[in-house]
Amino acid sequence: MANVGLGQLTAVEVDAVDYVSIAAEAGCRMVSLFVRQPGSQAKFPLTTRDNCDAVKTRLRETGLQVANIECFMLVPNVDIEQFRSALELGADLGARGATALLYDNDEARVLQNLTRLCQIAAEVGLRVNIEFMPLAPLGRNIHDAVALIKKVGAPNLGLCIDLLHLIRSGGTPADVAAIDPALIYCVQLCDSMDLSVTNDYAREAGAERLAPGDGKFPVQAFLKVLPAGALIELEVPQPADRPAAERVKQIVAAAKRQIELAGI
């Protein structure tokens, strides 16, 4: 069965050390970690130089690895050089990649910033994942994101394909199957009862997702078109009306059922 990772957005009410423990207890083999806030209003628990030794100790104790570090927001006034310390921290944690969100509608500036981000990431041995989404002003769907990747031309730049963003942007598993599989660095699974194409779903994206298989998304069809060995991460934020450990166990179990049914 494919390796399953956990996205930290799934359990943001616990600190990074406890989050790693919860992921391990639920049967995950990898985690993604927030090393930067995804926006000025966000107050997510971060992994920083202050707590990174404790996080690394828990990773070592549980045997979990770090998939991606988040979030690297490309906003109009961003100074990419300020990302270096967070990227170095990610490399120290053993991360594979860094996730970039394109919140800037100036394509020329985004291309310049992406190029520099990829250069710094390459220096510390990281890939860069563009997470496309209709919520952002640029790179709103899989086709736009692929076009940006080709324009940048960096060998360490690829895609993070979140199934929610794929569906909300009008994408399908066939669109995923049609792109170069080498561009797919990681995917994120969740589900919903709503198949709407819309850019008005911020609340759902941040707090109201279903476990894979609990809704109407083409989860198995999506899984079947992924390249062999693709990193499958669960990003399923839900209301904190149950303990995080309980929610995560249910989400991981549901995802593993879908992975098994998909035969990967």
Backbone torsions as a table, in degrees:
resi	resn	phi	psi	omega
1	MET	NA	146.7	-179.5
2	ALA	-61.9	149.8	174.2
3	ASN	-67.2	140.7	-179.4
4	VAL	-116.5	131.2	176.6
5	GLY	-113.9	167.1	-179.9
6	LEU	-121.5	132.0	174.1
7	GLY	-86.0	138.6	-173.0
8	GLN	-66.6	-22.5	177.6
9	LEU	-60.4	-19.7	179.7
10	THR	-70.4	-20.5	-176.1
11	ALA	-148.5	61.3	-174.1
12	VAL	-82.1	-0.4	179.1
13	GLU	-87.4	-5.0	178.1
14	VAL	-112.7	157.6	-179.1
15	ASP	-75.2	170.4	-171.7
16	ALA	-62.3	-37.9	-179.3
17	VAL	-66.3	-47.4	179.1
18	ASP	-65.0	-35.4	177.9
19	TYR	-60.3	-43.4	177.5
20	VAL	-60.9	-42.5	179.2
21	SER	-62.4	-43.7	-179.8
22	ILE	-62.3	-43.0	179.1
23	ALA	-61.7	-43.2	-179.8
24	ALA	-65.4	-44.2	-179.7
25	GLU	-63.4	-28.2	179.6
26	ALA	-83.2	-8.9	177.2
27	GLY	101.6	14.9	175.9
28	CYS	-81.0	158.4	177.6
29	ARG	-114.6	-11.7	-179.4
30	MET	-142.1	159.1	173.9
31	VAL	-137.5	156.1	165.8
32	SER	-108.2	149.0	-173.9
33	LEU	-127.8	139.1	170.9
34	PHE	-78.4	122.7	173.2
35	VAL	-113.9	-9.1	174.2
36	ARG	-141.6	147.4	176.1
37	GLN	-68.9	141.9	-179.9
38	PRO	-77.3	0.2	179.3
39	GLY	-179.0	166.7	-175.7
40	SER	-66.0	-24.1	-178.8
41	GLN	-91.3	-12.4	-175.7
42	ALA	-75.3	145.5	177.2
43	LYS	-133.2	51.5	-177.8
44	PHE	-78.5	151.8	176.2
45	PRO	-69.1	123.2	-175.8
46	LEU	-103.2	156.1	163.6
47	THR	-96.5	122.8	-177.2
48	THR	-130.3	-179.7	176.3
49	ARG	-63.5	-24.5	-179.0
50	ASP	-69.7	-36.9	-176.8
51	ASN	-116.1	6.8	-173.1
52	CYS	-67.0	-30.4	177.3
53	ASP	-64.4	-40.0	178.3
54	ALA	-66.6	-39.6	178.2
55	VAL	-65.5	-44.4	179.9
56	LYS	-63.4	-37.4	177.3
57	THR	-62.6	-44.7	179.5
58	ARG	-67.3	-37.5	175.2
59	LEU	-59.8	-44.5	-179.6
60	ARG	-65.7	-41.2	-179.5
61	GLU	-65.1	-36.6	-176.7
62	THR	-91.9	-16.5	-177.4
63	GLY	80.2	8.2	179.4
64	LEU	-78.5	151.4	174.4
65	GLN	-113.0	162.0	178.9
66	VAL	-96.6	124.8	178.8
67	ALA	-81.5	-67.4	-176.3
68	ASN	-131.7	155.5	170.2
69	ILE	-109.6	146.0	-175.8
70	GLU	-136.1	161.8	-12.9
71	CYS	-117.3	143.8	179.8
72	PHE	-110.7	96.0	-173.1
73	MET	-85.2	117.6	176.2
74	LEU	-92.1	87.0	178.1
75	VAL	-99.2	166.1	-173.6
76	PRO	-55.1	-37.5	-175.4
77	ASN	-101.3	20.8	-175.6
78	VAL	-67.8	143.9	170.7
79	ASP	-108.9	102.4	-174.5
80	ILE	-59.2	-31.6	-179.2
81	GLU	-60.9	-26.0	179.1
82	GLN	-72.2	-10.9	177.3
83	PHE	-80.2	-14.7	-171.6
84	ARG	-56.5	-46.3	-176.4
85	SER	-62.6	-38.9	178.7
86	ALA	-68.9	-37.5	177.2
87	LEU	-66.6	-39.8	176.8
88	GLU	-64.5	-38.1	176.0
89	LEU	-62.0	-44.1	178.6
90	GLY	-59.7	-42.7	177.9
91	ALA	-62.5	-39.3	178.7
92	ASP	-64.1	-31.3	178.2
93	LEU	-80.1	-8.5	-179.2
94	GLY	85.6	19.6	-178.6
95	ALA	-65.9	155.7	176.0
96	ARG	-91.0	-38.1	-173.3
97	GLY	-148.3	172.1	177.2
98	ALA	-127.5	133.9	-175.0
99	THR	-94.9	126.0	179.9
100	ALA	-106.8	135.2	176.1
101	LEU	-115.9	130.6	-170.0
102	LEU	-98.9	82.4	-179.9
103	TYR	-100.4	59.3	-179.5
104	ASP	-153.9	129.2	-177.9
105	ASN	-93.7	6.0	177.4
106	ASP	-94.1	101.5	-173.7
107	GLU	-61.6	-41.5	-179.5
108	ALA	-59.5	-43.1	179.3
109	ARG	-67.5	-39.5	177.9
110	VAL	-62.9	-42.9	179.5
111	LEU	-62.5	-41.2	178.6
112	GLN	-64.5	-44.8	-179.2
113	ASN	-69.2	-38.4	176.9
114	LEU	-63.2	-41.7	179.2
115	THR	-59.4	-46.1	-179.9
116	ARG	-68.1	-39.4	177.2
117	LEU	-59.3	-43.6	179.5
118	CYS	-64.2	-37.3	179.1
119	GLN	-63.5	-47.1	-179.7
120	ILE	-66.6	-41.9	178.9
121	ALA	-60.8	-41.1	179.8
122	ALA	-63.3	-35.1	-179.6
123	GLU	-61.9	-29.7	-179.5
124	VAL	-106.7	8.6	173.5
125	GLY	83.7	27.1	-179.0
126	LEU	-112.0	150.9	167.9
127	ARG	-89.6	164.6	174.7
128	VAL	-120.1	128.7	-179.7
129	ASN	-109.0	119.9	170.5
130	ILE	-81.1	121.2	173.6
131	GLU	-99.1	99.7	-178.9
132	PHE	-76.1	152.0	179.8
133	MET	-168.0	144.0	176.0
134	PRO	-64.2	-15.1	178.1
135	LEU	-72.2	-18.0	-177.4
136	ALA	-97.4	156.6	-178.1
137	PRO	-79.8	-13.6	-178.7
138	LEU	-141.7	149.2	-176.1
139	GLY	64.4	49.9	-171.2
140	ARG	-82.5	-15.3	179.4
141	ASN	-144.3	175.3	-174.0
142	ILE	-64.1	-36.1	-178.3
143	HIS	-69.3	-42.3	177.9
144	ASP	-64.1	-40.2	-179.4
145	ALA	-66.0	-42.4	177.7
146	VAL	-62.1	-40.8	178.7
147	ALA	-61.1	-41.1	178.0
148	LEU	-64.4	-41.4	179.4
149	ILE	-60.2	-42.8	-179.9
150	LYS	-66.2	-36.0	179.5
151	LYS	-68.9	-37.8	178.8
152	VAL	-70.2	-46.0	176.4
153	GLY	72.5	19.4	179.2
154	ALA	-82.1	134.0	-177.3
155	PRO	-68.6	-14.6	-179.1
156	ASN	-108.6	23.4	179.3
157	LEU	-111.7	126.5	179.3
158	GLY	-147.5	-157.9	-172.5
159	LEU	-114.1	144.7	159.3
160	CYS	-108.9	115.6	-176.9
161	ILE	-104.0	104.8	175.7
162	ASP	-88.5	124.3	-175.8
163	LEU	-59.4	-35.2	177.7
164	LEU	-61.5	-49.0	-179.0
165	HIS	-66.5	-34.8	177.0
166	LEU	-60.8	-49.4	-178.4
167	ILE	-66.6	-45.8	-178.2
168	ARG	-64.3	-23.7	178.2
169	SER	-90.8	4.4	-180.0
170	GLY	86.0	9.1	-179.6
171	GLY	-80.8	163.9	-178.2
172	THR	-137.8	165.9	172.8
173	PRO	-56.6	-31.8	177.7
174	ALA	-62.5	-35.7	176.8
175	ASP	-65.0	-37.5	177.4
176	VAL	-66.6	-42.5	-179.6
177	ALA	-65.0	-24.5	-174.2
178	ALA	-83.3	-13.8	-178.0
179	ILE	-93.2	165.6	177.2
180	ASP	-61.1	118.6	-177.2
181	PRO	-61.4	-22.5	179.6
182	ALA	-67.0	-17.1	179.6
183	LEU	-82.3	-12.4	-175.9
184	ILE	-89.1	100.4	-178.9
185	TYR	-85.4	-35.1	178.7
186	CYS	-162.6	161.3	175.8
187	VAL	-133.0	156.6	178.4
188	GLN	-123.9	131.1	-177.3
189	LEU	-105.3	145.0	169.3
190	CYS	-165.1	-166.6	179.0
191	ASP	-154.3	169.8	178.7
192	SER	-161.7	155.1	173.8
193	MET	-83.3	-8.7	-174.1
194	ASP	-107.1	125.5	179.4
195	LEU	-104.0	18.2	-174.9
196	SER	-63.5	146.6	168.2
197	VAL	-95.3	116.2	-172.8
198	THR	-162.6	158.9	170.1
199	ASN	-110.5	15.7	-179.9
200	ASP	-111.7	73.1	-177.3
201	TYR	-148.8	27.1	-176.8
202	ALA	-59.8	-41.1	-179.4
203	ARG	-63.9	-44.0	177.6
204	GLU	-59.8	-47.1	-177.0
205	ALA	-59.5	-37.2	-174.9
206	GLY	-91.8	-17.0	-171.8
207	ALA	-154.9	-2.4	-170.3
208	GLU	-137.9	53.2	178.1
209	ARG	-101.1	159.7	176.6
210	LEU	-103.3	157.1	174.4
211	ALA	-67.0	148.4	179.0
212	PRO	-54.5	129.2	-179.1
213	GLY	95.0	-9.5	-179.4
214	ASP	-92.2	-0.7	-178.1
215	GLY	-133.6	-145.4	-173.7
216	LYS	-113.8	1.8	179.2
217	PHE	-64.3	149.4	178.7
218	PRO	-79.4	65.5	-172.5
219	VAL	-62.1	-48.8	-177.6
220	GLN	-67.6	-39.4	177.7
221	ALA	-62.5	-38.8	177.4
222	PHE	-63.5	-47.9	-179.4
223	LEU	-60.7	-37.4	-175.4
224	LYS	-69.1	-21.5	-179.1
225	VAL	-95.7	1.0	-178.9
226	LEU	-76.5	148.2	176.2
227	PRO	-66.0	151.5	179.6
228	ALA	-57.3	135.4	177.7
229	GLY	81.7	5.6	179.6
230	ALA	-59.8	139.6	177.5
231	LEU	-74.1	120.8	-178.8
232	ILE	-107.5	115.2	-178.0
233	GLU	-113.5	144.8	178.8
234	LEU	-100.7	114.4	175.4
235	GLU	-118.6	96.0	-172.0
236	VAL	-134.6	68.0	175.9
237	PRO	-65.4	135.7	-179.4
238	GLN	-138.8	162.8	176.0
239	PRO	-56.4	140.9	-177.0
240	ALA	-84.4	51.7	178.3
241	ASP	-92.5	-0.5	172.2
242	ARG	-132.9	157.2	177.5
243	PRO	-58.6	146.4	-178.2
244	ALA	-56.8	-42.0	-178.5
245	ALA	-60.9	-40.1	179.5
246	GLU	-65.9	-45.5	179.5
247	ARG	-61.9	-46.3	-176.4
248	VAL	-63.8	-41.8	178.6
249	LYS	-59.6	-42.2	179.6
250	GLN	-66.7	-41.3	-179.5
251	ILE	-65.2	-44.8	-179.2
252	VAL	-65.4	-42.9	178.7
253	ALA	-61.0	-42.6	179.1
254	ALA	-63.9	-42.2	-179.7
255	ALA	-64.6	-41.3	-179.2
256	LYS	-65.2	-33.0	175.1
257	ARG	-63.4	-43.3	-180.0
258	GLN	-66.7	-38.9	178.0
259	ILE	-64.1	-42.2	178.5
260	GLU	-64.0	-43.7	179.4
261	LEU	-64.9	-31.3	178.5
262	ALA	-76.9	-12.8	177.0
263	GLY	74.8	31.2	178.8
264	ILE	-119.9	NA	NA
